[in-house]
Amino acid sequence: MKIAITTGERGLNSNVSPVFGRSPYVTIVYLENNEIRKETTMENPARLEKGAGNLLADFLVNKGIDTVISGEMGPVAFYILRNADITVYKASPLDVRKNLKLLNEGKLKEVTSLSSGYP
């Protein structure tokens, strides 16, 4: 599974960003049998652009992401991800490792509609 997590800093110990499109970084984690096989963190290529959330969503679709864990997300970005069959989870205000643990335990809230987790 290929998971994208919006983060405030680089690495697995950084906190998840409370926002999607304007997050400073995106950490991509490859999970196999619920274990981290590879991790890479990159600057969010869209964060300073107009429509940052939509651009980041398109970027993640093109990266072949399966799952997104993030804070607040706008409606267009959400639907871009959902229409690409990417599962979206509302992040817990913890670091990347703890959010991945919660995901593996089934304790993160899946966002299935805008009324189920985002404004």
For each residue, the residues with C-beta under 8 A, 3 or more apart:
1: 30 31 32 66 67
2: 28 29 30 31 63 64 65 66 67
3: 28 29 30 31 65 66 67 68 69 100 103
4: 26 27 28 60 63 65 67 68 69
5: 16 26 27 28 29 68 69 70 91 96 99 100
6: 16 17 19 20 23 25 26 27 44 56 68 69 70 71 91
7: 10 11 14 15 16 17 23 24 25 26 27 41 96
8: 14 15 16 17 23 24 25
9: 14 15 24 25
10: 7 14 25 27 41
11: 7 14 27 39 41 96
12: 27 29 36 39 95 96 97
13: 95 96 97
14: 7 8 9 10 11 25 27 41 95 96
15: 7 8 9 93 94 95 96
16: 5 6 7 8 69 70 71 91 92 93 94 95 96 99
17: 6 7 8 20 22 23 24 25 70 71 91
18: 71 72 91 93
19: 6 22 23 70 71 72 73
20: 6 17 23 53 56 57 68 70 71 72 73 74 77
21: 44 46 47 51 52 53 54 55 56 73 74 77
22: 17 19 44 47 52 53
23: 6 7 8 17 19 20 26 44 47 56 70 71
24: 7 8 9 17 43 44 47
25: 6 7 8 9 10 14 17 41 42 43 44
26: 4 5 6 7 23 41 42 43 44 56 60
27: 4 5 6 7 10 11 12 14 39 40 41 96
28: 2 3 4 5 39 40 41 42 63 65
29: 2 3 5 12 36 38 39 96 100
30: 1 2 3 36 37 38 39
31: 1 2 3 34 35 36 37 100 104
32: 1 35 37
33:
34: 31 104
35: 31 32
36: 12 29 30 31 39 100
37: 30 31 32
38: 29 30
39: 11 12 27 28 29 30 36
40: 27 28
41: 7 10 11 14 25 26 27 28
42: 25 26 28 45
43: 24 25 26 47
44: 6 21 22 23 24 25 26 47 52 56
45: 42 55 56 59
46: 21 49 51 52 53 55 56 59
47: 21 22 23 24 43 44 52 56
48: 52
49: 46 52 55
50:
51: 21 46 54 55 76
52: 21 22 44 46 47 48 49 55 56
53: 20 21 22 46 56 57 73 74 76 77
54: 21 51 57 58 74 76 77 80
55: 21 45 46 49 51 52 58 59
56: 6 20 21 23 26 44 45 46 47 52 53 59 60 77
57: 20 53 54 60 61 76 77 78 80 81
58: 54 55 61 62 80
59: 45 46 55 56 62 63
60: 4 26 56 57 63 65 68 81 86
61: 57 58 65 80 81 84 86
62: 58 59
63: 2 4 28 59 60
64: 2
65: 2 3 4 28 60 61 68 86
66: 1 2 3 86 87
67: 1 2 3 4 86 87 88 89 103
68: 3 4 5 6 20 60 65 81 86 87 88 89
69: 3 4 5 6 16 89 90 91 99 100 103 108
70: 5 6 16 17 19 20 23 73 88 89 90 91
71: 6 16 17 18 19 20 23 90 91
72: 18 19 20 118 119
73: 19 20 21 53 70 77 78 88 111 118
74: 20 21 53 54 77 78 118
75: 78 79 114 118
76: 51 53 54 57 79 80
77: 20 21 53 54 56 57 73 74 80 81
78: 57 73 74 75 81 82 88 111 114 118
79: 75 76 82 83
80: 54 57 58 61 76 77 83 84
81: 57 60 61 68 77 78 84 86 88
82: 78 79 85 86 88
83: 79 80
84: 61 80 81
85: 82
86: 60 61 65 66 67 68 81 82
87: 66 67 68 110
88: 67 68 70 73 78 81 82 110 111 117
89: 67 68 69 70 103 108 109 110 111
90: 69 70 71 108 109 111 117 118
91: 5 6 16 17 18 69 70 71 94 99 108
92: 16 98 99 102 108
93: 15 16 18
94: 15 16 91 98 99 102
95: 12 13 14 15 16 98 99
96: 5 7 11 12 13 14 15 16 27 29 99 100
97: 12 13 100 101
98: 92 94 95 101 102
99: 5 16 69 91 92 94 95 96 102 103 108
100: 3 5 29 31 36 69 96 97 103 104
101: 97 98 104 105
102: 92 94 98 99 105 107 108
103: 3 67 69 89 99 100 106 107 108
104: 31 34 100 101
105: 101 102
106: 103
107: 102 103
108: 69 89 90 91 92 99 102 103
109: 89 90 116 117
110: 87 88 89 116 117
111: 73 78 88 89 90 114 116 117 118
112: 116
113: 116
114: 75 78 111 117 118 119
115:
116: 109 110 111 112 113
117: 88 90 109 110 111 114
118: 72 73 74 75 78 90 111 114
119: 72 114
